[in-house]
Amino acid sequence: MKLIIRILGVLLLASGVFLVAGLLATWASDRTVAQLSARWAQPPSKFVEVGGMQVHLRDEGSRNDPLPIVLLHGTSASLHTWDGWVASLKDEHRVIRFDLPAFGLTGPDPHNDYSIAAYVRFVVAVMDKLGVQRFVLAGNSLGGQIAWETALSHPERVRQLVLVDAAGYPFVPTSIPIGFRIARMPGLRVLMEHVLPRGVVDSSVRNVYGDPSKVTRELVDRYYELTLRAGNRAALAYRMDQGLSGDENQISKLKLPTLILWGDKDHLIPLDNGKRFALDIAGSKLVVFDDLGHVPHEEDPKKTVEALKEFLAKP
């Protein structure tokens, strides 16, 4: 019996040592905006004050463009997700993108209000700050829901709408990024405010790509480092708690030219949701990319932006 107790004691001690070693190895302190800006806020990035936040924003292309294109990213992403689109669009269009509250270098909302209504107010406030009255509005995932809700609330501001694997209807994922799952677990998400294994981020990014082999080290660096922006990890938990509120029955009231882009290999928000958008929005066009996932604009910007250009070229 004494031998068994000794063995159990050794095993418990070893487990404790490994646990402490694991925590130390994956300990990830918050990083300041100043620390992150050297890599992730290079020109033309700038910061503008909106709603008590210093909003990380890029405003590129021709100032003579009467109808700028505004791009909204999804959960845990940043304005950088649109790099490929902007490179292709900015010679002919004014393109505006920014980090939404809770994400990127913009960081937490002072009131921890991450409701869709709050995001809609934020988008309009940014446009007011820039003096832009009318615009084309595109959004991916969470950003897609913010986009169509903005078009409903402010039809006089949004001329055309682009939905990229957008939220809006109930959906049953076939696979959820592990980072999102952790953010929904009260115990684990508190731990993740201090510990962030790079593997969690790597797995989450690969999960939303149709072809995970396209995920590069630099791409994971970006998602990982911007998640460490002070306050972002706690803000993600608040965002998850507040859900994707909205009335799907309102979608059929959208009366503007709408392009719907969807990755057939989207395991988070399935293609059936894209088809529902196409049915409910009169005159809309659905374009499906067979080999792409939940972030098709990032995974293959060249292919997806061509569909956007064709849409914009129509009178």
Residue pairs with C-beta under 8 A, 6 or more apart in sequence:
23 195
26 195
26 196
26 197
26 198
27 194
27 195
28 194
28 195
28 196
28 228
29 194
29 228
30 228
30 229
30 230
30 231
30 233
31 225
31 228
31 229
31 230
32 230
33 41
33 54
33 105
33 107
33 229
33 230
36 105
36 225
36 226
36 228
36 229
37 45
37 105
39 225
40 78
40 80
40 104
40 105
40 222
40 225
40 226
41 47
41 56
41 105
44 58
44 59
44 60
45 56
45 57
45 58
46 57
46 58
46 59
47 54
47 55
47 56
47 57
47 105
48 54
48 55
48 57
48 126
48 129
48 130
49 55
49 129
50 122
50 125
50 126
50 129
51 101
51 109
51 110
51 121
51 122
51 125
52 110
53 101
53 106
53 107
53 109
53 110
54 106
55 98
55 99
55 106
55 126
56 78
56 79
56 98
56 99
56 104
56 105
56 106
57 79
57 96
57 97
57 98
57 99
57 126
58 79
58 86
58 95
58 96
58 97
58 98
59 94
59 95
59 96
59 130
60 86
60 90
60 94
60 95
60 96
61 68
61 89
61 90
61 91
61 92
61 93
61 94
61 95
62 92
62 93
62 94
63 94
65 92
65 93
65 94
66 134
67 134
67 135
67 136
67 159
67 160
68 93
68 94
68 95
68 96
68 132
68 135
68 136
69 89
69 93
69 94
69 95
69 96
69 135
69 136
69 138
69 312
70 96
70 97
70 123
70 127
70 132
70 135
70 136
70 137
70 138
71 79
71 82
71 85
71 86
71 95
71 96
71 97
71 138
71 139
71 143
72 97
72 100
72 123
72 137
72 138
72 139
72 140
72 143
72 144
72 146
72 147
73 79
73 81
73 82
73 97
73 99
73 100
73 103
73 104
73 139
73 140
73 141
73 142
73 143
74 81
74 139
74 140
74 141
74 142
74 143
74 144
74 294
74 295
75 103
75 141
75 142
75 180
75 236
75 239
76 103
76 179
76 180
76 204
76 223
76 227
76 236
77 103
77 104
77 140
77 141
77 143
77 223
77 295
77 298
78 99
78 103
78 104
78 105
78 222
78 226
79 97
79 98
79 99
79 104
80 104
80 222
81 140
81 295
81 297
81 298
82 95
82 97
82 297
82 298
83 301
84 297
84 298
84 301
84 302
84 305
85 95
85 297
85 301
85 304
85 305
85 308
86 95
86 97
87 301
88 301
88 302
88 305
88 309
89 95
89 305
89 308
89 309
93 312
96 130
96 132
96 135
98 106
98 126
99 105
99 106
99 107
100 106
100 119
100 122
100 142
100 143
100 146
101 107
101 108
101 109
101 114
101 118
101 119
101 122
101 235
102 108
102 109
102 114
102 232
102 235
102 236
102 238
102 239
103 226
103 232
103 235
103 236
104 226
104 229
105 226
105 229
107 229
107 230
107 231
107 232
107 235
108 231
108 232
108 234
108 235
109 118
109 235
112 235
112 238
113 242
114 235
114 238
114 239
114 242
115 242
115 245
116 145
116 146
116 149
116 244
116 245
116 246
117 149
117 245
119 142
119 146
119 149
120 146
120 149
120 150
120 153
120 154
123 137
123 146
123 150
124 150
124 154
124 157
127 133
127 135
127 157
133 157
134 156
134 157
134 158
134 159
135 157
135 158
135 159
136 158
136 159
136 160
136 161
136 162
136 312
137 147
137 150
137 151
137 158
137 160
137 161
137 162
138 147
138 161
138 162
138 163
138 164
138 308
139 145
139 146
139 147
139 148
139 162
139 163
139 164
139 166
140 164
140 165
140 166
140 295
140 297
141 164
141 165
141 166
141 167
141 268
141 269
141 294
141 295
142 167
142 244
143 164
143 166
144 163
144 164
144 165
144 166
144 167
144 168
145 166
145 167
145 168
145 244
145 246
147 158
147 161
147 162
147 163
147 166
148 161
148 163
148 166
148 168
148 251
148 254
149 246
150 157
150 158
151 158
151 161
151 254
151 256
152 250
152 253
152 254
155 255
155 256
158 256
159 256
159 257
160 256
160 257
160 258
160 259
160 311
160 312
161 254
161 256
161 257
161 258
161 259
162 258
162 259
162 260
162 261
162 308
162 311
163 258
163 259
163 260
163 261
163 274
163 277
164 261
164 262
164 295
164 296
164 297
164 304
165 261
165 262
165 263
165 266
165 268
165 269
165 274
165 294
165 295
165 296
166 260
166 269
166 273
166 274
166 277
167 244
167 269
168 244
168 246
168 248
168 251
168 273
168 277
169 248
169 251
169 273
169 276
169 277
170 248
171 268
171 269
171 270
171 272
171 273
172 270
173 267
173 268
173 269
173 270
174 267
174 270
175 207
175 267
175 268
176 207
176 268
177 203
177 204
177 205
177 207
177 208
177 268
178 200
178 203
178 204
178 207
179 200
179 201
179 203
179 204
179 227
180 204
180 240
182 188
182 189
182 192
182 200
183 189
183 192
183 236
183 237
183 239
183 240
184 240
189 233
189 236
189 237
192 200
192 233
193 233
193 234
196 224
196 227
196 228
196 233
198 220
198 224
201 220
201 223
201 224
201 227
202 215
202 220
202 224
204 223
205 215
205 219
205 220
205 223
206 212
206 215
207 267
207 268
208 266
208 267
208 268
208 293
208 294
208 295
209 215
209 292
209 293
209 294
209 295
209 299
210 263
210 264
210 265
210 266
210 289
210 291
210 292
210 293
210 296
210 299
211 291
211 292
211 293
211 299
214 299
226 232
227 233
227 236
251 277
251 280
251 281
252 280
252 281
252 282
254 280
254 281
255 282
257 283
257 284
257 311
257 314
258 277
258 281
258 283
258 284
258 285
259 284
259 285
259 287
259 307
259 308
259 311
260 274
260 277
260 278
260 281
260 284
260 285
260 286
260 287
261 287
261 289
261 296
261 297
261 304
261 307
261 308
262 271
262 274
262 286
262 287
262 288
262 289
262 296
263 271
263 288
263 289
263 292
263 293
263 294
263 295
263 296
263 299
264 271
264 288
264 289
264 290
264 291
264 292
265 290
265 291
265 292
265 293
266 292
266 293
266 294
267 293
267 294
268 294
269 294
271 288
274 286
274 288
275 286
277 284
277 286
278 284
278 285
278 286
285 311
287 307
289 296
289 300
289 303
289 304
291 300
292 299
292 300
292 303
292 304
293 299
296 303
296 304
297 304
297 305
